[in-house]
Amino acid sequence: MSERNIKIILEYDGGRYDGWQRQGNTDRTIQGKLENILEKMTGYPVEIHGSGRTDAGVHAKGQTANFRLPAGAGSWTEEEIMDYMNRYLPDDIAVLSAAEVPLKFHSRLNASSKIYRYRIETAKKASVFERRYLYVLGKKLDVAKMEQAASFLTGTHDFKAFSSVKRTKKSTIRTIESISIEKRGTIVEIVFTGNGFLYNMVRIISGTLIEAGTGDREPDSVCEVLRSGKRELAGFTAPPEGLILEKVLYN
Amino acid sequence: MSERNIKIILEYDGGRYDGWQRQGNTDRTIQGKLENILEKMTGYPVEIHGSGRTDAGVHAKGQTANFRLPAGAGSWTEEEIMDYMNRYLPDDIAVLSAAEVPLKFHSRLNASSKIYRYRIETAKKASVFERRYLYVLGKKLDVAKMEQAASFLTGTHDFKAFSSVKRTKKSTIRTIESISIEKRGTIVEIVFTGNGFLYNMVRIISGTLIEAGTGDREPDSVCEVLRSGKRELAGFTAPPEGLILEKVLYN
């Protein structure tokens, strides 16, 4: 068999991990866990490409990644690949699907948009069954004010003020297709759809919208923050446990 | 203020605990955790009565309990009681409500029925977000066969064969009002409603119904097991992580 390109969709509870990106030989990253298993499975070192890096503590319900199965790795069916990986992965990482795709497919470069969900518990205590996948704010949120603040951020803008990127020559312009705010009981969820997000961008926007919702900031101030490009004018970086990479879309 | 009787509804993730019932001075029981906090709150030793004991590892979404707030404990409102307890409880135990009830109310003696849910993942791997609250069977289940087996168990019977009670003079007759089997994607859930359950009864019935569902046992065999009164003829004790005490009903 010749070399094949395999696309997988993954789910993980990021609570125990130092994020997606492999760091040396550590086994505390999602990428590291996956690559170690793929090496065991194929007998070759395999590099896995994620659609993007998730930070330490951030979860995923639909992270997408791809890797090359070397020509000499044997004839694995898609189902066998998924079953093998799931058998050796810990129970906080799961492969939801595996499919052979054209060799030119790249999970990051070909992603057309991503959906992130930030979940906030406004009650003083989270449901014990959801507690790991929520940020417990413990205060009421004015959803209308959050929506008003969010309205300044949709569209194409320079999001420099809403990122933790160090000085860089790379563009900080991104497009947010939509930010919608959903209420489910005492939980408020902010759903972001966009073509790419800067480092910490979803968490900083979430923190800023939370400040608008609690009344700690005027919704209008967001417009000014955007224009200023100054990180210190934006809100706090909302904690990772509330964030879930929901889905990666491809055309 | 005179002595008051407080009813609370509780949620817990039983994963870390040795079950409901206090064991000496250990802090690894739900009852122990609650009583320690109530003693701190009131300045008096307080005994808390649960509607029933849950085993080590079993979860609850609607456990009900009551305790006496001593006359000298100060004037706590229902909300203050709930907030105080939630502040000091770990994040895997939560008080959902607290209400003053007549002094004669007893959460166990007055319970008219209880609802338990046993959750089974038939896929090879559980969703990472649900993994702690499911039994991962990893095999297909024939729901119709499970329903057929369950039909022999509803009504009033001597459930001795379906319990781990040691020789006792107490009655092993109980009434199961209903057993319904629900399918949600790859998850099969068995919902029990009854007026009381013997030690390990829900888990042994669940194990027996699982055996009927996988084809390891004829659904009809359940009738025989019931008549025999022999524990060794019933199925395995399904593991605790799949079991949730859903609700306790009072007339």
Contacts between the chains, C-beta under 8 A, distances in Angstrom:
chain1	res1	chain2	res2	distance
A	11	B	127	6.6
A	11	B	128	5.1
A	11	B	129	7.5
A	12	B	128	5.9
A	13	B	128	4.6
A	13	B	129	6.5
A	59	B	129	7.7
A	61	B	129	7.6
A	83	B	124	6.6
A	86	B	124	6.1
A	86	B	125	4.6
A	87	B	124	7.8
A	91	B	125	7.4
A	91	B	126	7.1
A	91	B	128	6.8
A	91	B	131	5.0
A	92	B	128	5.0
A	92	B	131	7.3
A	93	B	128	6.6
A	94	B	125	5.1
A	94	B	126	7.7
A	94	B	127	7.0
A	94	B	128	5.3
A	124	B	83	6.6
A	124	B	86	6.1
A	124	B	87	7.8
A	125	B	86	4.6
A	125	B	91	7.4
A	125	B	94	5.1
A	126	B	91	7.1
A	126	B	94	7.7
A	127	B	11	6.6
A	127	B	94	7.0
A	128	B	11	5.1
A	128	B	12	5.8
A	128	B	13	4.6
A	128	B	91	6.8
A	128	B	92	5.0
A	128	B	93	6.6
A	128	B	94	5.3
A	129	B	11	7.4
A	129	B	13	6.5
A	129	B	59	7.6
A	129	B	61	7.6
A	129	B	133	6.4
A	131	B	91	5.1
A	131	B	92	7.3
A	133	B	129	6.3
